[in-house]
Amino acid sequence: FMMLSLEFDHSCQYDYVEVRDGESLNSRVIGRYCGNERPPSIKSTGSSLHILFISDGYKNFDGFFAIFQESS
């Protein structure tokens, strides 16, 4: 993540980005992120990450910006 600016809640239940290791909602959850603190670099076990963004629309923040790149 280059930038993360979402509503903060200790359980990240209102606005969050959830990252899964694979192509679908059935893939293993790597993490759920909210607030302003960027998570550390995320590595997948394959060539896909599933990114789910949820917002309740109540409070507005800047959102998030992430880059996905292949490592060798």
CHARMM-style PDB file with segment names, atoms N, HN, CA, C and O in Angstrom:
ATOM      1  N   PHE     1       0.841  -1.183   0.000  1.00  0.00      PROA
ATOM      2  CA  PHE     1       0.000   0.000   0.000  1.00  0.00      PROA
ATOM      3  C   PHE     1       0.879   1.237   0.000  1.00  0.00      PROA
ATOM      4  O   PHE     1       1.801   1.358   0.806  1.00  0.00      PROA
ATOM      5  N   MET     2       0.589   2.139  -0.899  1.00  0.00      PROA
ATOM      6  HN  MET     2      -0.160   2.041  -1.554  1.00  0.00      PROA
ATOM      7  CA  MET     2       1.290   3.414  -0.938  1.00  0.00      PROA
ATOM      8  C   MET     2       0.586   4.432  -0.043  1.00  0.00      PROA
ATOM      9  O   MET     2       1.226   5.325   0.513  1.00  0.00      PROA
ATOM     10  N   MET     3      -0.742   4.292   0.094  1.00  0.00      PROA
ATOM     11  HN  MET     3      -1.261   3.567  -0.358  1.00  0.00      PROA
ATOM     12  CA  MET     3      -1.525   5.215   0.902  1.00  0.00      PROA
ATOM     13  C   MET     3      -2.760   4.491   1.421  1.00  0.00      PROA
ATOM     14  O   MET     3      -3.394   3.720   0.702  1.00  0.00      PROA
ATOM     15  N   LEU     4      -3.091   4.754   2.688  1.00  0.00      PROA
ATOM     16  HN  LEU     4      -2.576   5.381   3.273  1.00  0.00      PROA
ATOM     17  CA  LEU     4      -4.304   4.205   3.285  1.00  0.00      PROA
ATOM     18  C   LEU     4      -4.919   5.289   4.154  1.00  0.00      PROA
ATOM     19  O   LEU     4      -4.291   5.764   5.101  1.00  0.00      PROA
ATOM     20  N   SER     5      -6.134   5.676   3.837  1.00  0.00      PROA
ATOM     21  HN  SER     5      -6.644   5.290   3.068  1.00  0.00      PROA
ATOM     22  CA  SER     5      -6.839   6.711   4.597  1.00  0.00      PROA
ATOM     23  C   SER     5      -8.322   6.351   4.639  1.00  0.00      PROA
ATOM     24  O   SER     5      -9.111   6.779   3.796  1.00  0.00      PROA
ATOM     25  N   LEU     6      -8.680   5.546   5.654  1.00  0.00      PROA
ATOM     26  HN  LEU     6      -8.040   5.199   6.339  1.00  0.00      PROA
ATOM     27  CA  LEU     6     -10.052   5.078   5.829  1.00  0.00      PROA
ATOM     28  C   LEU     6     -10.492   5.346   7.263  1.00  0.00      PROA
ATOM     29  O   LEU     6      -9.662   5.569   8.145  1.00  0.00      PROA
ATOM     30  N   GLU     7     -11.791   5.325   7.488  1.00  0.00      PROA
ATOM     31  HN  GLU     7     -12.466   5.144   6.772  1.00  0.00      PROA
ATOM     32  CA  GLU     7     -12.317   5.487   8.845  1.00  0.00      PROA
ATOM     33  C   GLU     7     -11.705   4.424   9.753  1.00  0.00      PROA
ATOM     34  O   GLU     7     -11.653   3.250   9.389  1.00  0.00      PROA
ATOM     35  N   PHE     8     -11.237   4.837  10.944  1.00  0.00      PROA
ATOM     36  HN  PHE     8     -11.279   5.792  11.240  1.00  0.00      PROA
ATOM     37  CA  PHE     8     -10.626   3.880  11.869  1.00  0.00      PROA
ATOM     38  C   PHE     8     -11.659   3.335  12.844  1.00  0.00      PROA
ATOM     39  O   PHE     8     -12.485   4.073  13.379  1.00  0.00      PROA
ATOM     40  N   ASP     9     -11.595   2.049  13.057  1.00  0.00      PROA
ATOM     41  HN  ASP     9     -10.924   1.449  12.621  1.00  0.00      PROA
ATOM     42  CA  ASP     9     -12.360   1.346  14.081  1.00  0.00      PROA
ATOM     43  C   ASP     9     -11.499   0.159  14.490  1.00  0.00      PROA
ATOM     44  O   ASP     9     -10.890  -0.476  13.629  1.00  0.00      PROA
ATOM     45  N   HSD    10     -11.430  -0.159  15.784  1.00  0.00      PROA
ATOM     46  HN  HSD    10     -11.925   0.357  16.484  1.00  0.00      PROA
ATOM     47  CA  HSD    10     -10.534  -1.228  16.250  1.00  0.00      PROA
ATOM     48  C   HSD    10     -10.770  -2.560  15.540  1.00  0.00      PROA
ATOM     49  O   HSD    10      -9.831  -3.334  15.351  1.00  0.00      PROA
ATOM     50  N   SER    11     -12.000  -2.832  15.151  1.00  0.00      PROA
ATOM     51  HN  SER    11     -12.763  -2.204  15.305  1.00  0.00      PROA
ATOM     52  CA  SER    11     -12.281  -4.091  14.458  1.00  0.00      PROA
ATOM     53  C   SER    11     -12.429  -3.908  12.950  1.00  0.00      PROA
ATOM     54  O   SER    11     -12.770  -4.855  12.243  1.00  0.00      PROA
ATOM     55  N   CYS    12     -12.173  -2.691  12.450  1.00  0.00      PROA
ATOM     56  HN  CYS    12     -11.896  -1.921  13.024  1.00  0.00      PROA
ATOM     57  CA  CYS    12     -12.282  -2.396  11.011  1.00  0.00      PROA
ATOM     58  C   CYS    12     -13.612  -2.905  10.446  1.00  0.00      PROA
ATOM     59  O   CYS    12     -13.630  -3.645   9.463  1.00  0.00      PROA
ATOM     60  N   GLN    13     -14.714  -2.507  11.067  1.00  0.00      PROA
ATOM     61  HN  GLN    13     -14.699  -1.906  11.866  1.00  0.00      PROA
ATOM     62  CA  GLN    13     -16.011  -3.024  10.619  1.00  0.00      PROA
ATOM     63  C   GLN    13     -16.780  -2.080   9.708  1.00  0.00      PROA
ATOM     64  O   GLN    13     -17.710  -2.519   9.031  1.00  0.00      PROA
ATOM     65  N   TYR    14     -16.422  -0.784   9.665  1.00  0.00      PROA
ATOM     66  HN  TYR    14     -15.666  -0.427  10.214  1.00  0.00      PROA
ATOM     67  CA  TYR    14     -17.198   0.179   8.880  1.00  0.00      PROA
ATOM     68  C   TYR    14     -16.603   0.435   7.496  1.00  0.00      PROA
ATOM     69  O   TYR    14     -17.291   0.278   6.488  1.00  0.00      PROA
ATOM     70  N   ASP    15     -15.352   0.821   7.442  1.00  0.00      PROA
ATOM     71  HN  ASP    15     -14.793   0.949   8.261  1.00  0.00      PROA
ATOM     72  CA  ASP    15     -14.629   1.034   6.180  1.00  0.00      PROA
ATOM     73  C   ASP    15     -13.344   0.223   6.258  1.00  0.00      PROA
ATOM     74  O   ASP    15     -12.595   0.344   7.227  1.00  0.00      PROA
ATOM     75  N   TYR    16     -13.084  -0.594   5.261  1.00  0.00      PROA
ATOM     76  HN  TYR    16     -13.692  -0.692   4.474  1.00  0.00      PROA
ATOM     77  CA  TYR    16     -11.853  -1.383   5.304  1.00  0.00      PROA
ATOM     78  C   TYR    16     -11.487  -1.909   3.925  1.00  0.00      PROA
ATOM     79  O   TYR    16     -12.308  -1.952   3.009  1.00  0.00      PROA
ATOM     80  N   VAL    17     -10.230  -2.306   3.813  1.00  0.00      PROA
ATOM     81  HN  VAL    17      -9.564  -2.272   4.558  1.00  0.00      PROA
ATOM     82  CA  VAL    17      -9.726  -3.038   2.655  1.00  0.00      PROA
ATOM     83  C   VAL    17      -9.321  -4.408   3.178  1.00  0.00      PROA
ATOM     84  O   VAL    17      -8.530  -4.515   4.115  1.00  0.00      PROA
ATOM     85  N   GLU    18      -9.866  -5.449   2.572  1.00  0.00      PROA
ATOM     86  HN  GLU    18     -10.509  -5.362   1.811  1.00  0.00      PROA
ATOM     87  CA  GLU    18      -9.513  -6.811   2.961  1.00  0.00      PROA
ATOM     88  C   GLU    18      -8.729  -7.445   1.821  1.00  0.00      PROA
ATOM     89  O   GLU    18      -9.142  -7.389   0.663  1.00  0.00      PROA
ATOM     90  N   VAL    19      -7.605  -8.043   2.157  1.00  0.00      PROA
ATOM     91  HN  VAL    19      -7.269  -8.088   3.098  1.00  0.00      PROA
ATOM     92  CA  VAL    19      -6.734  -8.662   1.155  1.00  0.00      PROA
ATOM     93  C   VAL    19      -6.736 -10.169   1.378  1.00  0.00      PROA
ATOM     94  O   VAL    19      -6.520 -10.650   2.490  1.00  0.00      PROA
ATOM     95  N   ARG    20      -6.986 -10.904   0.293  1.00  0.00      PROA
ATOM     96  HN  ARG    20      -7.161 -10.513  -0.610  1.00  0.00      PROA
ATOM     97  CA  ARG    20      -6.991 -12.369   0.348  1.00  0.00      PROA
ATOM     98  C   ARG    20      -5.941 -12.935  -0.603  1.00  0.00      PROA
ATOM     99  O   ARG    20      -5.667 -12.361  -1.657  1.00  0.00      PROA
ATOM    100  N   ASP    21      -5.369 -14.050  -0.221  1.00  0.00      PROA
ATOM    101  HN  ASP    21      -5.592 -14.516   0.636  1.00  0.00      PROA
ATOM    102  CA  ASP    21      -4.302 -14.695  -0.980  1.00  0.00      PROA
ATOM    103  C   ASP    21      -4.899 -15.632  -2.024  1.00  0.00      PROA
ATOM    104  O   ASP    21      -4.976 -16.842  -1.810  1.00  0.00      PROA
ATOM    105  N   GLY    22      -5.321 -15.069  -3.154  1.00  0.00      PROA
ATOM    106  HN  GLY    22      -5.259 -14.086  -3.328  1.00  0.00      PROA
ATOM    107  CA  GLY    22      -5.926 -15.869  -4.210  1.00  0.00      PROA
ATOM    108  C   GLY    22      -6.907 -15.041  -5.006  1.00  0.00      PROA
ATOM    109  O   GLY    22      -6.922 -13.815  -4.907  1.00  0.00      PROA
ATOM    110  N   GLU    23      -7.730 -15.713  -5.798  1.00  0.00      PROA
ATOM    111  HN  GLU    23      -7.718 -16.709  -5.879  1.00  0.00      PROA
ATOM    112  CA  GLU    23      -8.601 -15.024  -6.754  1.00  0.00      PROA
ATOM    113  C   GLU    23     -10.008 -14.740  -6.249  1.00  0.00      PROA
ATOM    114  O   GLU    23     -10.747 -14.022  -6.923  1.00  0.00      PROA
ATOM    115  N   SER    24     -10.417 -15.266  -5.098  1.00  0.00      PROA
ATOM    116  HN  SER    24      -9.817 -15.849  -4.551  1.00  0.00      PROA
ATOM    117  CA  SER    24     -11.837 -15.168  -4.739  1.00  0.00      PROA
ATOM    118  C   SER    24     -12.053 -14.877  -3.259  1.00  0.00      PROA
ATOM    119  O   SER    24     -11.111 -14.825  -2.469  1.00  0.00      PROA
ATOM    120  N   LEU    25     -13.327 -14.690  -2.908  1.00  0.00      PROA
ATOM    121  HN  LEU    25     -14.093 -14.732  -3.550  1.00  0.00      PROA
ATOM    122  CA  LEU    25     -13.713 -14.491  -1.508  1.00  0.00      PROA
ATOM    123  C   LEU    25     -13.480 -15.737  -0.664  1.00  0.00      PROA
ATOM    124  O   LEU    25     -13.500 -15.668   0.565  1.00  0.00      PROA
ATOM    125  N   ASN    26     -13.261 -16.870  -1.313  1.00  0.00      PROA
ATOM    126  HN  ASN    26     -13.244 -16.926  -2.311  1.00  0.00      PROA
ATOM    127  CA  ASN    26     -12.985 -18.109  -0.582  1.00  0.00      PROA
ATOM    128  C   ASN    26     -11.514 -18.270  -0.236  1.00  0.00      PROA
ATOM    129  O   ASN    26     -11.150 -19.187   0.500  1.00  0.00      PROA
ATOM    130  N   SER    27     -10.667 -17.394  -0.753  1.00  0.00      PROA
ATOM    131  HN  SER    27     -10.963 -16.649  -1.350  1.00  0.00      PROA
ATOM    132  CA  SER    27      -9.227 -17.480  -0.499  1.00  0.00      PROA
ATOM    133  C   SER    27      -8.911 -17.056   0.935  1.00  0.00      PROA
ATOM    134  O   SER    27      -9.706 -16.376   1.584  1.00  0.00      PROA
ATOM    135  N   ARG    28      -7.751 -17.463   1.412  1.00  0.00      PROA
ATOM    136  HN  ARG    28      -7.105 -18.016   0.885  1.00  0.00      PROA
ATOM    137  CA  ARG    28      -7.309 -17.165   2.781  1.00  0.00      PROA
ATOM    138  C   ARG    28      -7.141 -15.662   2.976  1.00  0.00      PROA
ATOM    139  O   ARG    28      -6.549 -14.982   2.138  1.00  0.00      PROA
ATOM    140  N   VAL    29      -7.666 -15.149   4.090  1.00  0.00      PROA
ATOM    141  HN  VAL    29      -8.146 -15.701   4.771  1.00  0.00      PROA
ATOM    142  CA  VAL    29      -7.535 -13.726   4.406  1.00  0.00      PROA
ATOM    143  C   VAL    29      -6.116 -13.440   4.890  1.00  0.00      PROA
ATOM    144  O   VAL    29      -5.637 -14.066   5.837  1.00  0.00      PROA
ATOM    145  N   ILE    30      -5.451 -12.495   4.237  1.00  0.00      PROA
ATOM    146  HN  ILE    30      -5.841 -11.987   3.468  1.00  0.00      PROA
ATOM    147  CA  ILE    30      -4.132 -12.038   4.679  1.00  0.00      PROA
ATOM    148  C   ILE    30      -4.299 -10.965   5.740  1.00  0.00      PROA
ATOM    149  O   ILE    30      -3.596 -10.971   6.750  1.00  0.00      PROA
ATOM    150  N   GLY    31      -5.233 -10.038   5.513  1.00  0.00      PROA
ATOM    151  HN  GLY    31      -5.804 -10.033   4.692  1.00  0.00      PROA
ATOM    152  CA  GLY    31      -5.455  -8.983   6.493  1.00  0.00      PROA
ATOM    153  C   GLY    31      -6.619  -8.096   6.131  1.00  0.00      PROA
ATOM    154  O   GLY    31      -7.064  -8.045   4.985  1.00  0.00      PROA
ATOM    155  N   ARG    32      -7.102  -7.392   7.149  1.00  0.00      PROA
ATOM    156  HN  ARG    32      -6.741  -7.433   8.080  1.00  0.00      PROA
ATOM    157  CA  ARG    32      -8.154  -6.381   6.982  1.00  0.00      PROA
ATOM    158  C   ARG    32      -7.582  -5.086   7.543  1.00  0.00      PROA
ATOM    159  O   ARG    32      -7.113  -5.051   8.681  1.00  0.00      PROA
ATOM    160  N   TYR    33      -7.621  -4.014   6.738  1.00  0.00      PROA
ATOM    161  HN  TYR    33      -8.002  -4.042   5.814  1.00  0.00      PROA
ATOM    162  CA  TYR    33      -6.924  -2.785   7.086  1.00  0.00      PROA
ATOM    163  C   TYR    33      -7.866  -1.591   7.053  1.00  0.00      PROA
ATOM    164  O   TYR    33      -8.734  -1.487   6.186  1.00  0.00      PROA
ATOM    165  N   CYS    34      -7.678  -0.690   8.018  1.00  0.00      PROA
ATOM    166  HN  CYS    34      -6.974  -0.774   8.723  1.00  0.00      PROA
ATOM    167  CA  CYS    34      -8.444   0.551   8.079  1.00  0.00      PROA
ATOM    168  C   CYS    34      -7.590   1.601   8.783  1.00  0.00      PROA
ATOM    169  O   CYS    34      -6.487   1.307   9.243  1.00  0.00      PROA
ATOM    170  N   GLY    35      -8.102   2.814   8.864  1.00  0.00      PROA
ATOM    171  HN  GLY    35      -8.999   3.053   8.490  1.00  0.00      PROA
ATOM    172  CA  GLY    35      -7.354   3.888   9.512  1.00  0.00      PROA
ATOM    173  C   GLY    35      -6.331   4.504   8.575  1.00  0.00      PROA
ATOM    174  O   GLY    35      -6.513   4.506   7.357  1.00  0.00      PROA
ATOM    175  N   ASN    36      -5.242   5.032   9.154  1.00  0.00      PROA
ATOM    176  HN  ASN    36      -5.094   5.030  10.143  1.00  0.00      PROA
ATOM    177  CA  ASN    36      -4.221   5.745   8.371  1.00  0.00      PROA
ATOM    178  C   ASN    36      -2.889   5.014   8.300  1.00  0.00      PROA
ATOM    179  O   ASN    36      -2.003   5.430   7.554  1.00  0.00      PROA
ATOM    180  N   GLU    37      -2.729   3.938   9.056  1.00  0.00      PROA
ATOM    181  HN  GLU    37      -3.449   3.601   9.661  1.00  0.00      PROA
ATOM    182  CA  GLU    37      -1.432   3.264   9.106  1.00  0.00      PROA
ATOM    183  C   GLU    37      -1.327   2.234   7.986  1.00  0.00      PROA
ATOM    184  O   GLU    37      -2.103   1.280   7.920  1.00  0.00      PROA
ATOM    185  N   ARG    38      -0.345   2.451   7.106  1.00  0.00      PROA
ATOM    186  HN  ARG    38       0.285   3.226   7.160  1.00  0.00      PROA
ATOM    187  CA  ARG    38      -0.152   1.516   5.993  1.00  0.00      PROA
ATOM    188  C   ARG    38       0.345   0.176   6.522  1.00  0.00      PROA
ATOM    189  O   ARG    38       1.217   0.136   7.390  1.00  0.00      PROA
ATOM    190  N   PRO    39      -0.203  -0.919   6.006  1.00  0.00      PROA
ATOM    191  CA  PRO    39       0.311  -2.232   6.405  1.00  0.00      PROA
ATOM    192  C   PRO    39       1.673  -2.477   5.761  1.00  0.00      PROA
ATOM    193  O   PRO    39       2.028  -1.810   4.790  1.00  0.00      PROA
ATOM    194  N   PRO    40       2.439  -3.432   6.298  1.00  0.00      PROA
ATOM    195  CA  PRO    40       3.705  -3.795   5.653  1.00  0.00      PROA
ATOM    196  C   PRO    40       3.437  -4.418   4.282  1.00  0.00      PROA
ATOM    197  O   PRO    40       2.292  -4.720   3.948  1.00  0.00      PROA
ATOM    198  N   SER    41       4.478  -4.607   3.505  1.00  0.00      PROA
ATOM    199  HN  SER    41       5.409  -4.362   3.776  1.00  0.00      PROA
ATOM    200  CA  SER    41       4.336  -5.241   2.185  1.00  0.00      PROA
ATOM    201  C   SER    41       3.644  -6.590   2.326  1.00  0.00      PROA
ATOM    202  O   SER    41       3.872  -7.327   3.285  1.00  0.00      PROA
ATOM    203  N   ILE    42       2.804  -6.893   1.362  1.00  0.00      PROA
ATOM    204  HN  ILE    42       2.618  -6.294   0.583  1.00  0.00      PROA
ATOM    205  CA  ILE    42       2.024  -8.130   1.370  1.00  0.00      PROA
ATOM    206  C   ILE    42       2.528  -9.017   0.241  1.00  0.00      PROA
ATOM    207  O   ILE    42       2.735  -8.550  -0.879  1.00  0.00      PROA
ATOM    208  N   LYS    43       2.725 -10.295   0.539  1.00  0.00      PROA
ATOM    209  HN  LYS    43       2.557 -10.674   1.449  1.00  0.00      PROA
ATOM    210  CA  LYS    43       3.171 -11.243  -0.485  1.00  0.00      PROA
ATOM    211  C   LYS    43       2.139 -12.348  -0.623  1.00  0.00      PROA
ATOM    212  O   LYS    43       1.650 -12.893   0.366  1.00  0.00      PROA
ATOM    213  N   SER    44       1.819 -12.665  -1.865  1.00  0.00      PROA
ATOM    214  HN  SER    44       2.217 -12.222  -2.669  1.00  0.00      PROA
ATOM    215  CA  SER    44       0.891 -13.766  -2.134  1.00  0.00      PROA
ATOM    216  C   SER    44       1.680 -15.045  -2.364  1.00  0.00      PROA
ATOM    217  O   SER    44       2.874 -15.003  -2.661  1.00  0.00      PROA
ATOM    218  N   THR    45       1.008 -16.183  -2.225  1.00  0.00      PROA
ATOM    219  HN  THR    45       0.038 -16.217  -1.984  1.00  0.00      PROA
ATOM    220  CA  THR    45       1.667 -17.455  -2.501  1.00  0.00      PROA
ATOM    221  C   THR    45       1.600 -17.801  -3.979  1.00  0.00      PROA
ATOM    222  O   THR    45       2.285 -18.717  -4.435  1.00  0.00      PROA
ATOM    223  N   GLY    46       0.777 -17.073  -4.733  1.00  0.00      PROA
ATOM    224  HN  GLY    46       0.221 -16.330  -4.362  1.00  0.00      PROA
ATOM    225  CA  GLY    46       0.632 -17.311  -6.167  1.00  0.00      PROA
ATOM    226  C   GLY    46       0.681 -16.008  -6.928  1.00  0.00      PROA
ATOM    227  O   GLY    46       1.388 -15.078  -6.539  1.00  0.00      PROA
ATOM    228  N   SER    47      -0.073 -15.939  -8.017  1.00  0.00      PROA
ATOM    229  HN  SER    47      -0.647 -16.695  -8.332  1.00  0.00      PROA
ATOM    230  CA  SER    47      -0.035 -14.752  -8.878  1.00  0.00      PROA
ATOM    231  C   SER    47      -1.254 -13.851  -8.709  1.00  0.00      PROA
ATOM    232  O   SER    47      -1.447 -12.925  -9.498  1.00  0.00      PROA
ATOM    233  N   SER    48      -2.086 -14.108  -7.688  1.00  0.00      PROA
ATOM    234  HN  SER    48      -1.929 -14.860  -7.047  1.00  0.00      PROA
ATOM    235  CA  SER    48      -3.315 -13.327  -7.524  1.00  0.00      PROA
ATOM    236  C   SER    48      -3.525 -12.894  -6.082  1.00  0.00      PROA
ATOM    237  O   SER    48      -3.179 -13.607  -5.140  1.00  0.00      PROA
ATOM    238  N   LEU    49      -4.098 -11.712  -5.937  1.00  0.00      PROA
ATOM    239  HN  LEU    49      -4.379 -11.133  -6.702  1.00  0.00      PROA
ATOM    240  CA  LEU    49      -4.612 -11.233  -4.659  1.00  0.00      PROA
ATOM    241  C   LEU    49      -6.040 -10.765  -4.900  1.00  0.00      PROA
ATOM    242  O   LEU    49      -6.326 -10.142  -5.922  1.00  0.00      PROA
ATOM    243  N   HSD    50      -6.926 -11.060  -3.974  1.00  0.00      PROA
ATOM    244  HN  HSD    50      -6.693 -11.566  -3.144  1.00  0.00      PROA
ATOM    245  CA  HSD    50      -8.310 -10.575  -4.048  1.00  0.00      PROA
ATOM    246  C   HSD    50      -8.414  -9.387  -3.100  1.00  0.00      PROA
ATOM    247  O   HSD    50      -8.163  -9.521  -1.902  1.00  0.00      PROA
ATOM    248  N   ILE    51      -8.785  -8.222  -3.634  1.00  0.00      PROA
ATOM    249  HN  ILE    51      -8.989  -8.113  -4.607  1.00  0.00      PROA
ATOM    250  CA  ILE    51      -8.900  -7.001  -2.844  1.00  0.00      PROA
ATOM    251  C   ILE    51     -10.377  -6.639  -2.736  1.00  0.00      PROA
ATOM    252  O   ILE    51     -11.051  -6.458  -3.750  1.00  0.00      PROA
ATOM    253  N   LEU    52     -10.877  -6.536  -1.510  1.00  0.00      PROA
ATOM    254  HN  LEU    52     -10.329  -6.683  -0.686  1.00  0.00      PROA
ATOM    255  CA  LEU    52     -12.267  -6.168  -1.261  1.00  0.00      PROA
ATOM    256  C   LEU    52     -12.284  -4.855  -0.490  1.00  0.00      PROA
ATOM    257  O   LEU    52     -11.696  -4.759   0.587  1.00  0.00      PROA
ATOM    258  N   PHE    53     -12.955  -3.841  -1.037  1.00  0.00      PROA
ATOM    259  HN  PHE    53     -13.433  -3.919  -1.912  1.00  0.00      PROA
ATOM    260  CA  PHE    53     -13.091  -2.548  -0.366  1.00  0.00      PROA
ATOM    261  C   PHE    53     -14.531  -2.382   0.084  1.00  0.00      PROA
ATOM    262  O   PHE    53     -15.459  -2.494  -0.716  1.00  0.00      PROA
ATOM    263  N   ILE    54     -14.713  -2.112   1.376  1.00  0.00      PROA
ATOM    264  HN  ILE    54     -13.959  -2.021   2.026  1.00  0.00      PROA
ATOM    265  CA  ILE    54     -16.039  -1.914   1.955  1.00  0.00      PROA
ATOM    266  C   ILE    54     -16.085  -0.537   2.604  1.00  0.00      PROA
ATOM    267  O   ILE    54     -15.161  -0.146   3.318  1.00  0.00      PROA
ATOM    268  N   SER    55     -17.166   0.194   2.351  1.00  0.00      PROA
ATOM    269  HN  SER    55     -17.917  -0.124   1.771  1.00  0.00      PROA
ATOM    270  CA  SER    55     -17.378   1.488   2.999  1.00  0.00      PROA
ATOM    271  C   SER    55     -18.850   1.625   3.363  1.00  0.00      PROA
ATOM    272  O   SER    55     -19.731   1.286   2.574  1.00  0.00      PROA
ATOM    273  N   ASP    56     -19.105   2.125   4.569  1.00  0.00      PROA
ATOM    274  HN  ASP    56     -18.389   2.401   5.210  1.00  0.00      PROA
ATOM    275  CA  ASP    56     -20.493   2.361   4.963  1.00  0.00      PROA
ATOM    276  C   ASP    56     -21.010   3.698   4.439  1.00  0.00      PROA
ATOM    277  O   ASP    56     -22.201   3.986   4.557  1.00  0.00      PROA
ATOM    278  N   GLY    57     -20.125   4.521   3.860  1.00  0.00      PROA
ATOM    279  HN  GLY    57     -19.158   4.287   3.765  1.00  0.00      PROA
ATOM    280  CA  GLY    57     -20.525   5.789   3.267  1.00  0.00      PROA
ATOM    281  C   GLY    57     -20.836   6.884   4.264  1.00  0.00      PROA
ATOM    282  O   GLY    57     -21.272   7.967   3.874  1.00  0.00      PROA
ATOM    283  N   TYR    58     -20.619   6.623   5.554  1.00  0.00      PROA
ATOM    284  HN  TYR    58     -20.265   5.743   5.871  1.00  0.00      PROA
ATOM    285  CA  TYR    58     -20.974   7.589   6.583  1.00  0.00      PROA
ATOM    286  C   TYR    58     -19.939   8.705   6.713  1.00  0.00      PROA
ATOM    287  O   TYR    58     -20.296   9.883   6.749  1.00  0.00      PROA
ATOM    288  N   LYS    59     -18.669   8.340   6.782  1.00  0.00      PROA
ATOM    289  HN  LYS    59     -18.379   7.384   6.752  1.00  0.00      PROA
ATOM    290  CA  LYS    59     -17.585   9.326   6.860  1.00  0.00      PROA
ATOM    291  C   LYS    59     -16.722   9.181   5.616  1.00  0.00      PROA
ATOM    292  O   LYS    59     -16.488   8.068   5.144  1.00  0.00      PROA
ATOM    293  N   ASN    60     -16.249  10.299   5.087  1.00  0.00      PROA
ATOM    294  HN  ASN    60     -16.439  11.203   5.471  1.00  0.00      PROA
ATOM    295  CA  ASN    60     -15.448  10.277   3.867  1.00  0.00      PROA
ATOM    296  C   ASN    60     -13.974  10.510   4.164  1.00  0.00      PROA
ATOM    297  O   ASN    60     -13.606  11.465   4.847  1.00  0.00      PROA
ATOM    298  N   PHE    61     -13.146   9.629   3.643  1.00  0.00      PROA
ATOM    299  HN  PHE    61     -13.445   8.853   3.088  1.00  0.00      PROA
ATOM    300  CA  PHE    61     -11.697   9.749   3.721  1.00  0.00      PROA
ATOM    301  C   PHE    61     -11.149   9.595   2.308  1.00  0.00      PROA
ATOM    302  O   PHE    61     -11.920   9.414   1.365  1.00  0.00      PROA
ATOM    303  N   ASP    62      -9.836   9.664   2.150  1.00  0.00      PROA
ATOM    304  HN  ASP    62      -9.211   9.811   2.916  1.00  0.00      PROA
ATOM    305  CA  ASP    62      -9.221   9.630   0.819  1.00  0.00      PROA
ATOM    306  C   ASP    62      -9.224   8.251   0.167  1.00  0.00      PROA
ATOM    307  O   ASP    62      -9.122   8.162  -1.057  1.00  0.00      PROA
ATOM    308  N   GLY    63      -9.338   7.174   0.943  1.00  0.00      PROA
ATOM    309  HN  GLY    63      -9.421   7.247   1.937  1.00  0.00      PROA
ATOM    310  CA  GLY    63      -9.358   5.837   0.362  1.00  0.00      PROA
ATOM    311  C   GLY    63      -8.015   5.141   0.466  1.00  0.00      PROA
ATOM    312  O   GLY    63      -7.347   5.225   1.496  1.00  0.00      PROA
ATOM    313  N   PHE    64      -7.618   4.454  -0.596  1.00  0.00      PROA
ATOM    314  HN  PHE    64      -8.161   4.386  -1.433  1.00  0.00      PROA
ATOM    315  CA  PHE    64      -6.335   3.746  -0.577  1.00  0.00      PROA
ATOM    316  C   PHE    64      -5.740   3.719  -1.973  1.00  0.00      PROA
ATOM    317  O   PHE    64      -6.430   3.894  -2.977  1.00  0.00      PROA
ATOM    318  N   PHE    65      -4.440   3.495  -1.999  1.00  0.00      PROA
ATOM    319  HN  PHE    65      -3.879   3.353  -1.184  1.00  0.00      PROA
ATOM    320  CA  PHE    65      -3.702   3.344  -3.251  1.00  0.00      PROA
ATOM    321  C   PHE    65      -2.702   2.223  -3.032  1.00  0.00      PROA
ATOM    322  O   PHE    65      -1.900   2.276  -2.100  1.00  0.00      PROA
ATOM    323  N   ALA    66      -2.746   1.217  -3.881  1.00  0.00      PROA
ATOM    324  HN  ALA    66      -3.397   1.174  -4.638  1.00  0.00      PROA
ATOM    325  CA  ALA    66      -1.855   0.064  -3.742  1.00  0.00      PROA
ATOM    326  C   ALA    66      -1.253  -0.290  -5.096  1.00  0.00      PROA
ATOM    327  O   ALA    66      -1.840  -0.021  -6.143  1.00  0.00      PROA
ATOM    328  N   ILE    67      -0.086  -0.892  -5.055  1.00  0.00      PROA
ATOM    329  HN  ILE    67       0.391  -1.111  -4.203  1.00  0.00      PROA
ATOM    330  CA  ILE    67       0.609  -1.355  -6.260  1.00  0.00      PROA
ATOM    331  C   ILE    67       0.835  -2.854  -6.123  1.00  0.00      PROA
ATOM    332  O   ILE    67       1.275  -3.336  -5.079  1.00  0.00      PROA
ATOM    333  N   PHE    68       0.529  -3.584  -7.191  1.00  0.00      PROA
ATOM    334  HN  PHE    68       0.171  -3.192  -8.039  1.00  0.00      PROA
ATOM    335  CA  PHE    68       0.774  -5.023  -7.234  1.00  0.00      PROA
ATOM    336  C   PHE    68       1.898  -5.255  -8.225  1.00  0.00      PROA
ATOM    337  O   PHE    68       1.797  -4.858  -9.386  1.00  0.00      PROA
ATOM    338  N   GLN    69       2.965  -5.891  -7.780  1.00  0.00      PROA
ATOM    339  HN  GLN    69       3.047  -6.214  -6.837  1.00  0.00      PROA
ATOM    340  CA  GLN    69       4.072  -6.159  -8.706  1.00  0.00      PROA
ATOM    341  C   GLN    69       4.614  -7.561  -8.486  1.00  0.00      PROA
ATOM    342  O   GLN    69       4.567  -8.108  -7.384  1.00  0.00      PROA
ATOM    343  N   GLU    70       5.129  -8.119  -9.567  1.00  0.00      PROA
ATOM    344  HN  GLU    70       5.167  -7.674 -10.461  1.00  0.00      PROA
ATOM    345  CA  GLU    70       5.729  -9.450  -9.528  1.00  0.00      PROA
ATOM    346  C   GLU    70       7.145  -9.340  -8.985  1.00  0.00      PROA
ATOM    347  O   GLU    70       7.899  -8.443  -9.362  1.00  0.00      PROA
ATOM    348  N   SER    71       7.494 -10.255  -8.101  1.00  0.00      PROA
ATOM    349  HN  SER    71       6.882 -10.983  -7.794  1.00  0.00      PROA
ATOM    350  CA  SER    71       8.876 -10.280  -7.611  1.00  0.00      PROA
ATOM    351  C   SER    71       9.576 -11.499  -8.195  1.00  0.00      PROA
ATOM    352  O   SER    71       8.937 -12.485  -8.564  1.00  0.00      PROA
ATOM    353  N   SER    72      10.875 -11.416  -8.271  1.00  0.00      PROA
ATOM    354  HN  SER    72      11.394 -10.615  -7.971  1.00  0.00      PROA
ATOM    355  CA  SER    72      11.623 -12.533  -8.872  1.00  0.00      PROA
ATOM    356  C   SER    72      12.325 -13.352  -7.827  1.00  0.00      PROA
ATOM    357  OT1 SER    72      12.999 -14.327  -8.157  1.00  0.00      PROA
TER     358      SER     72
END
